[in-house]
Amino acid sequence: MESQTLNKTAYIEVIDIIDVGEGMRVCIDFMDVLNNDDGLYIGNTGHGYIKVLSENRKSEHYPPRPFRINCGAFHQYLYQNGQTLYLHEVNPGNKISLINAEGEKELSVGRVKIEKRPFLRVVCKSKNEIISVTLQNASSVYVEEENKGEVSVLDLKKGDKIKCIQDSPGRHLGDKIDEIIIEK
C-alpha cells in the first residue's frame, strides 16, 4: 500500500541558505539500522516540511551513524501521518514513522540527543509559499535533491530542488484546525 505521505511530496526550489547562528539541535537515535534514504519531514512552520535523511553514510568530518537522523533546531515541527509534534517533544520509546522510497516504516526511538550547534536556515519557495528548515551546519546532514540525490546541506545551492511535503498552517497540539494563522 502506498504511503499517504509519499503522495503529498514534491521537489521545491531552494531560494536562500542563511547562517543563523547557534542553537539547540535534536538528533533522534533509533533502535534499528536506517537506510540511506530513510528520512523525516522537518519544518520551521506549518507551510511545509523538508525531508532530512539519515546519517547512514560517511561524510567529510563524521563516520556513519546508521541509527541517527540529525533533525536540526529543536523548535521545529516533525511531520507524522498528517499531524505534527515539536522536535523537543520526542522521547525515548516513542514510535516514529520514517519515510523512504518504498514507503513508511515505524521504529522506536532509543535516545534523543540535544546539543548546542551552528545552524543554516534553508529557505525554499513553492508557488506562493515559503517552506524552510533550520539544520545543523555540518557535512553529516543530508537532504534529498531532485537530480543529485543525497546532498549534504554544505553542498546545497540556490536553485537546487529538494524534497518536501507542502501543508498549510493551522494546528493545535499537532492536529489540523481551521483558523487564521500567520507563520514566518
N, C-alpha and C positions, 0 to 999 in steps of 0.2 A: 504494500500500500504506500502511495506517495505521500510525503510529509506535507502538511498544511503550510509549514514554514517555508519549504522549498518553493512552493507555488507563489509566494509573495516576494521572492528575491529579484533583484535587478542589479545591474552594474551602473554606478553613478560616478560622475567626473569629480576628481579632486581639484578644487579651485584654490586652496591655500593650505600651507603647513606652517604652523606658528610655534615657536619656542615659547612656552607659557610658564616656565619656572618649575619649582619643586612642589611636591605634594605627596599625599599618601597613596600608594599603589597597592592593588589587590592582585595576588596570584591565587588561582584556585588549583589545588593539587588533588587529582582524582586517585581513586583506589584501584586503577587499572591502567594499562598502556593505551595511549592515544595514538591515532594515525596522524600523519602529516596534515591531512585535510579536515580533521576534526576541529570544530570551532564553536564559538559562542557569539551571539549578536549583542553588541555593546553600544550604547549611545549616550550622549550628553542630554538629549531631550527626547520627547515623545514623537518628534517628527520622523525618526528612523534610527536604525542601528546598523553598525558596520560589523562584518564577520571578522573576528580576531582568531587566528589559528593557534594550534598547539605549539609548544616549544620542542616538538619531537624532531629536531634537526640540529646539526652542528651549525653554529654561527661564528662570526669573526672572533668574538670575545667570550663565547659561552659554549660549554658542552651541551649535548641534548638533554632535555628534561622531558622524558617521554610520558610524564604524568601531569604536566602543567599547562595551564593557559594563563598568560600574563594579561589580565583584563584591563589594566590601566587605572585611572583615578577612581577612588572609592565612592565618589558622589554619583557615579553614572548608573544608568539603568542596565539591567541584564534582561533581555527579552526571552521569555519562556512560554511557548504554546499559547500565544495571544495575550499573555499577561506580562507584567514587568515586576522586578524587585530591584532594590538598590544593591550594588555590589557589597556594601558594608553589612547587609543583612544575611549574606550567605554564611552558613555554619557547617562545620564538620558533621557528617551524617546526612546532610541534605542530598536528595537525588536531583541531579541536574541533567537536562536534555542537551546533548551535543549534536551538532549538525555536520554531516559530511555529504559527499556526492551521492551516496546510496540512501540517505535518509537521516533519521534520528536514532540516537541510542541514549539510553539513560544510564548514568553512572553515579556512584556515591562519592561525595566529597570526603577526602581524607584529612585535608588541612587547608586552612585559609591563611595566607601569609601576607601581612600588611607592613609595608616599609616605606620610608621617605625616599623618593626618586625624582629625577628630572623628567619633564613631560613635553610632548608635542601635541598640539591640537590639530587634527586632520579635519579639514572642512570640505564638504562635498556639496554639489548642487544637483538637484533633480527637478526639472521643470521649474516650479516656483518655490521649492522648499530647500532649506539648508539642513543637511544632516551632518553631524560632527561627532567625533570621538576623541577622547584625551588619552593618549597612550604613552607608555614609558619610552623615553628617548634611548632605545637600546637595539643592538643588532639582533637580539633574540626574539623581537616582537614582529610577527608576520601577519599580513592581510592577504586576501585573495584578489589578484588583479586580472581583469578580463583576458588580456593577451599574454601576459608574462607569467601567470600562475601565482605561485607563492612569492611574495615580495616583502622584504624587511621594511619597516617604516623608515629606516635610514636611507633606503634606496627609492622610496616613493617620490614621485614627481607630480607637479601640477599637470593636469591633462590625463593622468592615469585614471582608469575606471575601476573602482573597487566594489566588491560585492556587499550589498546591503539589503535590509528589509525596510520598505517605506511604511510609515504609520502616520497617525495624527495625534497631537497632544490631547490630553484629557483623561486622566487616570486618578483613581482614589484607591489607595492601598493596593496598587498594581492592577486593578480592574478598570477596563474601559468604561468611561461615563460620558454623558453628553453635557458639556459645559463650555463656557468661553474661557480660553486659557491662552496666554502668550508665553512662549518659552524661547529663549535665545541661547 
